[in-house]
Amino acid sequence: MTKQLLLTASRILPRPSTPVEDGAVLVEGDRILAAGPRAEVAAQASPEAEKLDFPGATLLPGLFNAHVHLAFDATREMLPNFLASDDEALRAGAKERLGQLLRSGVTTVRDLGDRGALGARVRAELEGTAAPRLLTAGSPLTVLNGHCHFFGGEVGDDDAIRALIDANAAAGADVIKVMASGGQITEGGADMWESQFDVRALRLIVEHAGRHGLPVAAHAHGADAIEASVEAGVATIEHCTWMTGPQRQDRREGVAKRMAAEGIAACSTSSRNWRMLAERMGEELAKTVYGRLSWLEELGVPLLAGTDAGLPGSVFDDPVGALELYEWLGFGRRRILEIATEDSAAGLGLGEVTGRLAPGLSADVLAVDGDPLANLSALRNLRLVLSRGVRA
C-alpha cells in the first residue's frame, strides 16, 4: 500500500475563493485523497501516515507557467547561446530550468517552442522524478524565414503544414504552436504587428491539429493576427497585445467578446520585467499596454499565467514578480491566485487534473509561510513543494 502524507496548516486554499482555516490535505501517491478542515481530513488518514505540520502557513495548489521556452537561458545572449548549443547542452539547460520553476512553486509548465522535440524528450528523461508537469509544443509553425524559424518549424505550403503537425504529434507534442504574427527576436522577419498566416491557413492548422486531438496556441501580437486566429478557432492567444504598429493598439471588442464566448484564453506572457518596461514607457503608456488584461478580464476572456521565461530577463524562478503585474492593475489577490492555478488549469484542458486541492486531483501542493490572500509575497516563502506527490 502506498504511504499516505498528511499535511496540516493554519489555512488551506482548496481554491482561492474558498479558504479554510485550520485545514489539511491528505495525499496518497500522486493523488489528493481529501482536503478541508483539519479534523475531518485527519480522521481519514491511516495510522501510518507521515505527518507534516506548517503552523502559520497556507496550503494551496501548485502554480502554472503557461508560456516558457526551456531552450533559452534568459540572458541577453539567449539566442546566440541557443544557436551555439548542441543537443546535450540544451537538454541539460532545460532540466535545470525546470528545476528552477519547480523550486519557485510552479508545478505545471507549458513550453511553447523548442527544436528537435526537446521538451518531450526531457519530459521522458525526468519521468518519476521531482519535476513539473510539462506540456510541450515542439517546433512552432512559421513561414519561410519567419519568426523563430531557428526552431526548425518553417512551412511553405499546406503539405508542409500537415507534415510538421504530424511530426510534432508523433514526437509527443501536447499542443501545436503557430506564429500567427511576427516577433521581436527574429531579425529580418515580419514586425510584431504583421500577420504571417491568413485565416485559411490558420483554419487548416487548427483542423489538422484537431485530427491528432491537439489544441492550437497562436503567437499573436497584431490585432489582425488575433482576429484571424480567433476566426480559425485556436485554443489560446499568446501575448494578445492588439498591435497595429509601434506603440499602437486596436482593441477589437467584438473579437474579444467572441474569445470570451468560445473560451479562447489569453496568456499575457509578462514576466517580472513588467516593472522595468513600465518605467521606460511611463505610467500612461504602460497602463494602456498592460491595461489590455483588465479590459479582457472585464469582457470575460479567460486569462492564463505565463511569463515567456527564457527571453532576456524573463527568469524561470520568479512567478510572483510576474503576478504582481495584476495587482498593479487592480486585480484582487483572490483573482490573481485563481488565474495562476485553477483558471490556467482549465484554459489548458487540465481542470479535472490539477489547479485545485480536491479529492482525485493530482497532488500538486505548496506550503507557504503566511497568507497569499493577504500578501502575494507569501508565495515566495515556500516550505514545501509537491509535484504529483513528489517532493521538490
C-alpha positions, 0 to 999 in steps of 0.5 A: 500500500502506498504511504499516505502524507498528511499535511496540516496548516493554519489555512488551506486554499482548496481554491482561492475563493474558498479558504479554510482555516485550520485545514489539511490535505491528505495525499496518497501517491500522486493523488489528493485523497481529501482536503478541508478542515483539519479534523475531518481530513485527519480522521481519514488518514491511516495510522501510518501516515507521515505527518507534516505540520506548517503552523502559520502557513497556507496550503494551496495548489501548485502554480502554472507557467503557461508560456516558457521556452526551456531552450533559452537561458534568459540572458541577453545572449539567449539566442546566440547561446541557443544557436551555439548549443548542441543537443546535450547542452540544451537538454541539460539547460532545460532540466535545470530550468525546470528545476528552477520553476519547480523550486519557485512553486510552479508545478505545471509548465507549458513550453511553447517552442523548442527544436528537435522535440526537446521538451518531450524528450526531457519530459521522458528523461525526468519521468518519476522524478521531482519535476513539473508537469510539462506540456510541450509544443515542439517546433512552432509553425512559421513561414519561410524565414519567419519568426523563430524559424531557428526552431526548425518549424518553417512551412511553405505550403499546406503539405508542409503544414500537415507534415510538421503537425504530424511530426510534432504529434508523433514526437509527443507534442501536447499542443501545436504552436503557430506564429500567427504574427511576427516577433521581436527576436527574429531579425529580418522577419515580419514586425510584431504587428504583421500577420504571417498566416491568413485565416485559411491557413490558420483554419487548416492548422487548427483542423489538422491539429484537431485530427491528432486531438491537439489544441492550437496556441497562436503567437499573436501580437497584431490585432489582425493576427488575433482576429484571424486566429480567433476566426480559425478557432485556436485554443489560446492567444499568446501575448494578445497585445492588439498591435497595429504598429509601434506603440499602437493598439486596436482593441477589437471588442467584438473579437474579444467578446467572441474569445470570451464566448468560445473560451479562447484564453489569453496568456499575457506572457509578462514576466517580472520585467513588467516593472522595468518596461513600465518605467521606460514607457511611463505610467500612461503608456504602460497602463494602456499596454498592460491595461489590455488584461483588465479590459479582457478580464472585464469582457470575460476572456479567460486569462492564463499565467505565463511569463515567456521565461527564457527571453532576456530577463524573463527568469524561470524562478520568479512567478510572483514578480510576474503576478504582481503585474495584476495587482498593479492593475487592480486585480484582487489577490483572490483573482490573481491566485485563481488565474495562476492555478485553477483558471490556467488549469482549465484554459489548458484542458487540465481542470479535472487534473490539477489547479485545485486541492480536491479529492482525485486531483493530482497532488500538486501542493505548496506550503507557504509561510503566511497568507497569499490572500493577504500578501502575494509575497507569501508565495515566495516563502515556500516550505514545501513543494509537491509535484504529483506527490513528489517532493521538490 
